[in-house]
Amino acid sequence: MLIDSHCHLNYPGLVEDEEGVLSRARARGVSGFLNISTRQREWAQVVAATERHPDVWASIGVHPHEADAHPDLGTAALVEAAAHPRVVAIGECGLDYYYDKSDRDSQKARFRAQIEAARQAGLPLIIHTRDAEEDTAAILSEEAAKGGVRGVLHCFTGTKWLADRGLEIGFSISLSGIVTFKNAKDLQEVAKTIPEDRLLVETDAPFLAPAPNRGKPCEPAFVADTAAFVAELRQTSPEQLAASTTANFFRLFDKARAAA
């Protein structure tokens, strides 16, 4: 049994064949899907998928690329939306200085608002960070010191330094298909060091298809390929990695366990 801990079922490439996408994944042993939102206007659509499928859960959040488009988004709206029984996380949120699609101060403000929403709602955070390691680590460390902050560094591609900072404050780390890429040697070394009880796997579908599916639109079914690669990398069995990452998912996203 595997869980795809991060996918975008409402995005082009998946939404047109939702039933088929989920059926193909289930056939490969994927028994749960966390459907991630990136902007407020898609929250209802992301949550609606959970009402059609008992093995799909949702997150509520605003991606750092969308920070400028949500200048008035405060904690209250997030907490209200997160009250839905199938919403199990806040995010994806964080900082992205690679593209700088939103002002950095705006990104930081929306990031902190979502951290506070997660604290009030009692839900974990799903963190997106790219080329912003120091600021991401500083904000998370500062907020974690206040209590009530937990979550996952999703689609991890960062340095060992960032992985260690995240682990120190109690966060988990999720690996996507990027870890299977030939040029991801540094990431593969980091992947070997993640404690077994802090590791998750994901697709970030429809993006980042893992080997041997490069060049195809990514689907949640492909999390099985990423998991098999990571299992070999960590010198464990695919069955053990599936069991541990699934247990880790339900321990972190405990509202999903209650709703399952």
C-alpha positions as CSV (number, residue, x, y, z in Angstrom):
1,M,0.0,0.0,0.0
2,L,1.3,3.4,-1.0
3,I,0.1,7.0,-0.6
4,D,0.8,9.7,-3.1
5,S,1.3,12.5,-0.5
6,H,1.2,15.3,-3.1
7,C,-0.7,15.5,-6.4
8,H,-2.8,18.1,-8.3
9,L,-5.8,16.2,-9.5
10,N,-7.5,19.4,-10.7
11,Y,-4.7,20.3,-13.1
12,P,-4.8,19.8,-16.9
13,G,-3.4,16.3,-17.7
14,L,-5.2,14.7,-14.8
15,V,-8.6,16.4,-14.4
16,E,-9.8,15.3,-17.8
17,D,-9.6,11.6,-16.8
18,E,-9.9,11.7,-13.0
19,E,-11.5,8.2,-12.8
20,G,-8.9,6.7,-15.0
21,V,-6.0,8.4,-13.3
22,L,-7.1,7.1,-9.9
23,S,-8.0,3.6,-11.2
24,R,-4.5,3.2,-12.7
25,A,-2.9,4.3,-9.5
26,R,-5.0,1.9,-7.4
27,A,-4.1,-0.9,-9.7
28,R,-0.4,-0.3,-8.8
29,G,-1.1,-0.3,-5.1
30,V,-1.7,3.3,-4.4
31,S,-4.4,3.5,-1.8
32,G,-4.6,7.2,-0.9
33,F,-4.1,10.6,-2.6
34,L,-3.5,14.0,-1.1
35,N,-4.9,16.6,-3.5
36,I,-3.1,19.9,-3.2
37,S,-4.4,23.4,-3.7
38,T,-2.2,26.3,-4.8
39,R,-4.7,29.3,-5.0
40,Q,-7.9,30.2,-3.3
41,R,-10.1,30.0,-6.3
42,E,-9.4,26.3,-6.7
43,W,-10.1,25.3,-3.1
44,A,-13.7,24.2,-3.8
45,Q,-12.6,22.1,-6.8
46,V,-9.8,20.4,-4.9
47,V,-12.2,19.6,-2.0
48,A,-14.9,18.4,-4.3
49,A,-12.7,15.5,-5.5
50,T,-12.6,14.3,-1.9
51,E,-16.3,14.0,-1.8
52,R,-16.3,11.8,-4.9
53,H,-13.5,9.5,-3.7
54,P,-13.1,8.2,-0.2
55,D,-9.3,7.6,-0.7
56,V,-8.7,11.3,-1.6
57,W,-8.0,14.1,0.9
58,A,-7.3,17.8,0.3
59,S,-5.1,20.6,1.4
60,I,-6.0,24.3,1.5
61,G,-3.4,26.9,0.8
62,V,-1.7,29.4,-1.5
63,H,1.5,28.7,-3.4
64,P,4.3,31.3,-3.1
65,H,3.9,32.1,-6.8
66,E,0.3,33.2,-6.0
67,A,1.2,35.5,-3.0
68,D,0.8,38.8,-4.9
69,A,-2.6,37.6,-6.1
70,H,-3.8,37.1,-2.5
71,P,-2.9,40.3,-0.7
72,D,-5.9,40.1,1.6
73,L,-5.7,36.4,2.5
74,G,-5.6,36.1,6.2
75,T,-5.7,33.3,8.7
76,A,-9.4,33.3,9.2
77,A,-10.3,32.3,5.7
78,L,-7.9,29.4,5.8
79,V,-9.1,28.2,9.1
80,E,-12.7,28.3,8.0
81,A,-11.9,26.3,4.8
82,A,-9.8,23.8,6.7
83,A,-12.8,22.9,8.9
84,H,-14.1,20.6,6.1
85,P,-13.7,17.0,7.3
86,R,-11.6,16.0,4.2
87,V,-9.1,18.9,4.5
88,V,-6.1,17.5,6.3
89,A,-3.4,20.0,5.7
90,I,-2.5,23.7,5.0
91,G,-0.5,24.4,1.9
92,E,1.3,24.2,-0.3
93,C,2.9,27.3,1.0
94,G,6.4,28.7,1.5
95,L,9.0,30.7,-0.5
96,D,10.2,30.5,-4.1
97,Y,13.0,32.8,-5.0
98,Y,13.9,30.9,-8.2
99,Y,11.1,32.3,-10.3
100,D,10.3,35.3,-8.0
101,K,6.7,35.4,-9.4
102,S,5.6,37.2,-6.3
103,D,7.3,39.9,-4.2
104,R,9.4,38.3,-1.5
105,D,7.9,40.2,1.3
106,S,4.5,39.2,0.1
107,Q,5.6,35.6,0.0
108,K,6.8,35.8,3.6
109,A,3.6,37.4,4.8
110,R,1.4,34.8,3.1
111,F,3.7,32.1,4.4
112,R,3.3,33.3,8.0
113,A,-0.4,33.6,7.7
114,Q,-0.6,30.0,6.6
115,I,1.6,28.8,9.4
116,E,-0.7,30.5,11.9
117,A,-3.7,29.0,10.2
118,A,-2.2,25.5,10.5
119,R,-1.5,26.2,14.2
120,Q,-5.0,27.3,14.8
121,A,-6.5,24.4,12.8
122,G,-4.2,21.9,14.3
123,L,-3.1,20.7,10.8
124,P,0.3,20.0,9.3
125,L,1.9,22.3,6.7
126,I,3.0,21.4,3.2
127,I,6.1,23.4,2.4
128,H,7.3,24.5,-1.0
129,T,10.8,26.0,-1.0
130,R,13.1,26.8,-3.9
131,D,16.3,28.8,-3.8
132,A,15.1,30.2,-0.4
133,E,16.6,27.8,2.1
134,E,17.9,30.3,4.6
135,D,14.7,32.3,4.8
136,T,12.5,29.2,4.8
137,A,14.5,27.6,7.6
138,A,14.6,30.8,9.6
139,I,10.8,31.3,9.4
140,L,10.0,27.7,10.2
141,S,12.4,27.6,13.1
142,E,11.0,30.8,14.6
143,E,7.4,29.7,14.2
144,A,8.2,26.2,15.5
145,A,9.6,27.7,18.6
146,K,6.2,29.1,19.4
147,G,4.7,25.6,19.2
148,G,2.0,23.9,17.2
149,V,3.9,23.7,13.9
150,R,4.5,20.5,12.0
151,G,4.6,19.4,8.4
152,V,6.6,18.2,5.4
153,L,9.1,19.7,3.1
154,H,7.5,18.5,-0.1
155,C,9.2,17.6,-3.4
156,F,12.5,18.0,-1.6
157,T,15.4,19.0,-3.8
158,G,17.4,21.0,-1.2
159,T,20.7,20.6,0.5
160,K,21.6,18.3,3.3
161,W,21.7,21.5,5.4
162,L,18.1,22.2,4.8
163,A,17.1,18.6,5.3
164,D,18.8,18.7,8.7
165,R,17.2,21.9,9.7
166,G,13.8,20.5,8.8
167,L,14.4,17.3,10.7
168,E,15.6,19.3,13.7
169,I,12.2,21.0,14.1
170,G,10.3,17.8,13.6
171,F,9.4,18.1,9.9
172,S,9.2,15.2,7.5
173,I,10.7,15.1,4.0
174,S,8.9,14.0,0.9
175,L,10.7,12.7,-2.3
176,S,9.2,13.1,-5.8
177,G,10.3,11.6,-9.1
178,I,13.2,14.1,-9.2
179,V,15.1,11.7,-7.0
180,T,15.2,9.2,-9.9
181,F,16.8,11.6,-12.4
182,K,20.3,10.9,-13.5
183,N,21.6,14.3,-12.5
184,A,20.1,14.1,-9.0
185,K,23.2,12.5,-7.3
186,D,23.3,15.0,-4.4
187,L,19.6,14.5,-3.7
188,Q,20.0,10.8,-3.8
189,E,22.7,11.0,-1.1
190,V,20.4,13.1,1.0
191,A,17.6,10.5,0.4
192,K,19.8,7.8,2.0
193,T,20.0,9.8,5.2
194,I,16.4,10.6,5.9
195,P,15.2,8.8,9.0
196,E,12.8,6.0,8.2
197,D,10.0,7.5,10.3
198,R,10.2,10.9,8.5
199,L,10.1,9.9,4.9
200,L,7.2,10.3,2.5
201,V,6.9,9.8,-1.3
202,E,4.9,11.8,-3.8
203,T,4.4,12.5,-7.5
204,D,3.6,16.2,-7.6
205,A,1.5,15.0,-10.6
206,P,1.1,16.1,-13.4
207,F,4.7,17.3,-13.1
208,L,8.1,15.5,-12.7
209,A,7.4,12.0,-14.0
210,P,10.0,9.7,-12.5
211,A,12.1,7.3,-14.5
212,P,11.1,5.2,-16.5
213,N,8.3,7.6,-17.3
214,R,10.3,10.7,-18.3
215,G,8.6,12.7,-21.0
216,K,5.1,11.6,-20.0
217,P,2.5,13.5,-18.0
218,C,3.1,12.4,-14.5
219,E,0.3,10.4,-12.8
220,P,-0.2,9.3,-9.2
221,A,0.4,5.7,-10.3
222,F,4.1,6.6,-10.9
223,V,4.6,7.0,-7.1
224,A,5.2,3.3,-7.2
225,D,8.2,3.9,-9.5
226,T,9.7,6.5,-7.2
227,A,9.1,4.3,-4.2
228,A,10.8,1.4,-5.8
229,F,13.8,3.6,-6.7
230,V,14.1,5.0,-3.2
231,A,13.8,1.5,-1.7
232,E,16.8,0.3,-3.7
233,L,18.7,3.5,-2.9
234,R,18.1,2.9,0.8
235,Q,18.8,-0.8,0.5
236,T,15.4,-1.9,1.7
237,S,12.4,-3.7,0.1
238,P,9.7,-1.9,-1.8
239,E,7.2,-3.5,0.6
240,Q,9.0,-2.1,3.7
241,L,9.3,1.4,2.2
242,A,5.6,1.3,1.2
243,A,4.6,0.3,4.8
244,S,6.8,2.9,6.5
245,T,5.9,5.8,4.2
246,T,2.2,5.0,4.5
247,A,2.4,4.8,8.3
248,N,4.4,8.1,8.3
249,F,1.7,9.7,6.1
250,F,-1.2,8.8,8.5
251,R,0.9,9.8,11.6
252,L,1.6,13.3,10.1
253,F,-1.8,13.8,8.4
254,D,-3.7,12.4,11.4
255,K,-7.0,14.0,10.3
256,A,-6.8,11.7,7.2
257,R,-6.5,8.7,9.5
258,A,-9.6,9.8,11.4
259,A,-11.5,10.3,8.1
260,A,-10.3,7.1,6.4
